[in-house]
Amino acid sequence: MMFLTIFLSSILLLFVLHCKIKYGRIGRILDCLPGPKEYPIIGNIHNLYDENFIQKAWELNNKYFPIYKVWVFSYYAVILLHPDDIKVLMTSTENIDKEYVYYFLRPWLSYGLLTSTGKKWQKRRKMLTPAFHFKILEHSVTIFNKEAHCLVESLKQERQGDAIAKNLQTFITQHTLNIICETALDTSLKERKEIESKYRDAVHAFGRIAAYRFIRPWYYVNCIFGLSSVGRLHKKVLNILHSFSKDIIAERKQFHEKTNGKYLYQFEETENIDTSLQNLEETNTNSTQKKRLSMLDLLIAASLNGNQIDDEGIREEVDTFMFEGHDTTAMALIFALSLFAKHQDVQVFLPIQ
């Protein structure tokens, strides 16, 4: 009798869960979109845990272009593939709430521009926008070109016979990290190879841990996760990541203290940026260390000007842009290279000198 009661209760619970997922507001909206074969309650889990996930994703993209949905239990995703649809979403200032998956990034990035929402997101976005004025970005092109040449030279050194064997993630992130540090933080890593390598390894380790934790719901509870071996590794990795950004911030603050803050320009008025840049270039004509208007300078200036942001806030944004500016950019480059390799008809072969 006890067994029958438990069995019937379980069936009733599953039925209620199915009705909530399928016939709730979100379920009714998702039902209007195409998508791969689904099952009650577990949805498309058989597609997401396929061994050849990338190949499966390509197949789904081609089959259901330009939009489709996938879902597992109460978690769902709508895949946008057409540029016009993506543009509407990416330019929206209202649809900025982050899904639960961002929870796994917060131990590292806290509530910076990527993971925050609402008034905090709007305030930080407004604060950071002047640092990406096109006049300032023009000055970054020199760094892009210089690092691109370094990447090509490194590729030449790696070349063995007619083939190049290299882990592209490790290889390209080295150069994208140099770029984001020099442009956004005005800090060069050229003489700090060991520290840079340690940081990149920590970024990759954090990504693997986040993915490992995401598919194990029992590790969503922090106290349980913290007691595991992966949780202890997670703590060590976070210490490396946060120490790296804090050291860069402290170093830059120390520089401004030594120079009495004369290189901290006011970014609030966009129309003043052209004048600031002109003055900056004139000031640095005979300077041994070229000074640039960087995002980190903007954050430091904001912290000194009416305490608009505290030290923790500066760390949040530095970590966010370090991550977004080097790792995600590297992934985009790797995907681009893989597409060039796949579609050889668009390749242009030039002699390697």
C-alpha positions in Angstrom: 0.0 0.0 0.0 2.8 2.4 0.9 4.6 1.6 -2.4 1.4 2.3 -4.4 0.8 5.6 -2.6 4.4 6.8 -3.3 4.1 5.6 -6.9 0.8 7.4 -7.5 2.1 10.6 -5.7 5.1 10.6 -8.0 2.9 10.2 -11.1 0.7 13.1 -9.9 3.8 15.3 -9.2 5.3 14.6 -12.7 1.9 15.3 -14.3 1.6 18.7 -12.4 5.2 19.5 -13.4 4.5 18.7 -17.0 1.4 20.9 -17.1 3.3 23.8 -15.5 6.1 23.5 -18.1 3.9 22.8 -21.1 0.9 25.0 -20.4 2.4 27.9 -18.4 2.9 31.3 -20.0 6.5 30.5 -21.2 5.5 27.0 -22.3 2.7 28.4 -24.5 5.1 31.0 -26.1 7.7 28.3 -26.7 5.1 26.1 -28.3 4.8 28.6 -31.1 8.5 28.1 -32.1 9.9 25.2 -34.0 12.5 23.0 -32.5 13.9 19.5 -32.3 11.9 16.5 -31.0 11.1 16.9 -27.3 9.8 14.7 -24.5 7.6 15.5 -21.5 9.4 17.2 -18.6 13.0 16.4 -19.9 12.5 18.3 -23.2 15.5 18.2 -25.5 18.1 16.8 -23.1 19.0 14.1 -25.5 20.2 16.8 -28.0 22.2 18.8 -25.4 24.1 15.8 -24.1 25.1 14.4 -27.5 28.8 13.4 -27.7 29.1 15.4 -31.0 27.4 18.5 -29.6 29.0 21.0 -32.0 28.0 18.9 -35.0 24.5 18.5 -33.6 24.3 22.3 -33.1 25.3 22.9 -36.8 22.6 20.4 -37.9 19.9 22.1 -35.8 21.0 25.6 -37.0 20.6 24.5 -40.6 17.4 22.7 -40.1 15.5 25.4 -38.1 17.1 28.6 -39.3 16.4 31.4 -38.5 14.9 30.7 -35.0 14.2 27.7 -32.8 13.9 26.7 -29.2 15.5 24.0 -26.9 14.5 23.3 -23.3 15.3 21.0 -20.4 13.0 20.8 -17.4 12.2 24.5 -16.6 15.3 25.8 -18.4 14.9 27.0 -21.9 16.7 28.9 -24.7 15.6 30.6 -27.9 18.3 30.4 -30.5 18.4 33.5 -32.8 20.4 33.0 -36.1 19.3 35.9 -38.3 21.4 39.1 -37.9 18.2 41.3 -38.0 16.8 39.4 -35.0 20.0 39.4 -33.1 20.3 43.2 -33.7 16.9 43.8 -32.1 18.0 41.9 -29.0 21.5 43.3 -28.7 20.5 46.9 -29.1 17.7 46.7 -26.5 18.2 48.5 -23.1 15.2 46.7 -21.6 15.9 43.0 -22.3 19.1 42.8 -20.2 18.1 40.5 -17.4 20.6 37.7 -17.2 19.6 34.0 -17.1 20.5 31.6 -14.3 23.6 30.4 -16.2 25.3 33.7 -15.3 25.2 32.7 -11.7 28.3 30.6 -12.3 30.2 33.6 -13.5 29.4 35.8 -10.5 32.0 34.3 -8.1 34.6 35.8 -10.5 32.9 38.8 -12.2 30.5 39.7 -9.3 28.0 42.2 -10.7 29.9 44.0 -13.4 28.5 45.2 -16.7 28.1 41.6 -18.1 26.2 40.1 -15.1 24.4 43.1 -13.7 21.0 44.5 -14.7 18.6 47.3 -14.0 19.8 50.7 -12.6 23.3 49.4 -11.8 23.8 48.2 -15.4 22.5 51.6 -16.8 24.8 53.6 -14.4 27.9 51.5 -15.3 27.1 51.6 -19.0 26.8 55.3 -19.0 30.0 55.6 -16.9 32.0 53.4 -19.3 30.7 54.6 -22.7 33.1 57.6 -23.0 36.1 55.2 -22.7 35.0 53.7 -26.1 34.6 56.9 -28.0 35.7 56.3 -31.6 38.6 58.9 -31.2 40.0 56.8 -28.3 39.5 53.6 -30.2 41.5 55.0 -33.1 44.5 55.1 -30.8 44.0 51.3 -30.2 44.5 50.4 -33.8 48.2 50.7 -33.5 48.2 48.1 -30.7 45.9 45.8 -32.7 48.3 45.9 -35.6 51.4 45.5 -33.4 50.0 42.4 -31.7 48.7 41.0 -35.0 52.3 41.1 -36.3 53.5 39.4 -33.1 50.9 36.7 -33.7 52.0 36.1 -37.3 55.7 35.9 -36.2 54.7 33.4 -33.5 52.9 31.3 -36.1 56.0 31.3 -38.3 58.1 30.1 -35.4 55.6 27.3 -34.7 55.6 26.2 -38.3 57.1 22.8 -38.8 57.3 21.6 -42.4 53.9 22.2 -44.1 51.8 21.9 -40.9 51.2 23.9 -37.8 50.3 22.0 -34.6 49.1 24.3 -31.9 46.3 24.6 -29.3 44.7 27.7 -30.8 42.9 28.6 -27.6 46.1 28.8 -25.6 47.9 30.5 -28.5 45.4 33.2 -29.5 44.4 34.1 -25.9 48.0 35.1 -25.3 47.7 37.9 -27.9 44.1 39.0 -27.1 45.1 39.3 -23.4 48.0 41.5 -24.3 45.7 43.7 -26.4 43.0 44.2 -23.8 45.6 44.9 -21.1 47.3 47.6 -23.2 44.2 49.2 -24.6 41.6 49.1 -21.7 44.0 49.0 -18.7 47.1 50.7 -20.2 49.2 47.9 -18.8 51.7 45.8 -20.8 52.3 42.1 -20.0 55.3 41.7 -22.4 57.7 41.5 -19.5 55.4 39.3 -17.3 55.1 36.1 -19.2 54.9 33.9 -16.2 52.1 35.9 -14.6 50.2 36.2 -17.9 50.5 32.4 -18.5 49.2 31.7 -14.9 46.3 34.0 -15.4 45.3 32.5 -18.8 45.5 29.0 -17.3 43.2 30.1 -14.4 40.7 31.5 -16.9 40.5 28.2 -18.8 40.3 26.3 -15.5 37.4 28.5 -14.3 35.5 27.8 -17.6 35.9 24.1 -17.2 34.8 24.2 -13.5 31.7 26.4 -14.4 30.7 23.9 -17.1 31.3 20.9 -14.8 29.2 22.6 -12.1 26.4 23.6 -14.5 25.4 20.0 -15.3 25.5 18.8 -11.7 22.6 20.4 -9.9 23.8 19.2 -6.4 26.7 21.5 -6.8 24.5 24.6 -7.2 24.4 24.7 -3.4 27.5 26.7 -2.4 28.2 24.9 0.9 28.1 21.5 -0.8 30.2 22.7 -3.8 32.8 24.3 -1.4 33.4 21.0 0.3 34.2 19.1 -2.9 37.7 18.9 -4.5 36.4 20.9 -7.5 35.1 23.5 -5.1 38.5 23.8 -3.5 40.2 24.1 -6.9 37.5 26.8 -7.8 38.6 28.8 -4.7 42.3 28.7 -5.7 41.5 29.7 -9.3 39.4 32.6 -8.1 42.3 33.8 -5.9 44.6 33.9 -9.0 42.0 35.7 -11.1 41.2 38.3 -8.5 44.9 38.8 -7.5 45.8 39.5 -11.1 43.2 42.3 -11.5 43.8 43.8 -8.1 47.5 44.0 -8.8 46.9 45.8 -12.1 44.5 48.3 -10.4 46.9 48.9 -7.5 49.8 49.5 -10.0 47.8 52.0 -12.0 46.6 53.8 -8.9 50.2 54.0 -7.7 51.2 55.5 -11.1 48.6 58.2 -10.8 49.6 59.0 -7.2 53.2 59.5 -8.3 52.2 61.8 -11.1 49.7 63.7 -8.9 46.8 62.5 -11.1 47.7 64.7 -14.0 46.9 62.0 -16.5 43.4 61.4 -15.1 41.2 63.3 -17.6 37.6 63.9 -17.2 35.5 61.7 -19.5 32.1 63.0 -18.6 31.7 65.3 -21.6 32.2 63.4 -24.8 32.9 66.6 -26.8 36.0 67.3 -24.6 37.6 64.0 -25.6 39.1 65.4 -28.8 40.8 68.2 -26.8 41.9 65.8 -24.1 43.5 63.6 -26.7 45.3 66.5 -28.4 46.6 67.7 -25.1 47.6 64.1 -24.2 49.6 63.7 -27.4 51.4 67.1 -26.9 52.2 66.1 -23.3 53.7 62.8 -24.4 55.9 64.0 -27.2 59.1 63.4 -25.2 57.6 60.9 -22.7 59.4 57.6 -22.2 56.1 55.9 -21.4 53.2 56.8 -23.6 50.1 57.5 -21.6 46.6 56.6 -23.0 43.1 57.4 -22.0 42.1 53.9 -20.8 39.0 52.4 -19.3 40.8 51.8 -16.0 41.8 55.5 -15.9 38.1 56.4 -16.3 37.1 54.2 -13.4 39.9 55.5 -11.2 38.8 59.1 -12.1 35.2 58.3 -11.2 36.2 56.9 -7.9 38.0 60.1 -7.0 35.3 62.3 -8.5 32.5 62.1 -6.0 33.1 58.5 -5.1 31.0 57.3 -8.1 32.4 53.8 -7.9 34.3 52.0 -5.1 37.3 49.7 -5.3 35.1 46.6 -5.5 33.2 48.2 -8.4 36.5 48.9 -10.2 37.5 45.3 -9.7 34.2 44.1 -11.1 34.6 46.0 -14.3 38.3 45.2 -14.8 37.5 41.5 -14.3 34.6 41.7 -16.7 36.5 43.4 -19.5 39.6 41.3 -19.0 37.3 38.2 -19.5 35.1 39.6 -22.3 38.0 41.4 -24.0 40.4 38.5 -24.4 38.7 35.1 -23.9 35.5 35.7 -25.8 37.4 37.6 -28.5 39.8 34.7 -28.9 36.8 32.3 -29.2 35.4 34.4 -32.0 38.8 34.3 -33.8 39.1 30.6 -33.4 35.6 30.0 -34.8 36.5 32.4 -37.7 39.7 30.4 -38.4 37.7 27.1 -38.3 35.3 28.5 -40.8 38.2 29.5 -43.1 39.6 26.0 -42.8 36.2 24.5 -43.6 35.5 26.7 -46.6 38.8 26.6 -48.4 37.3 28.3 -51.5 37.5 31.7 -49.7 41.1 31.3 -48.6 43.8 33.4 -50.2 47.2 31.9 -50.0 50.2 34.2 -49.7 53.8 33.1 -49.6 55.2 32.9 -46.0 58.5 34.9 -45.9 
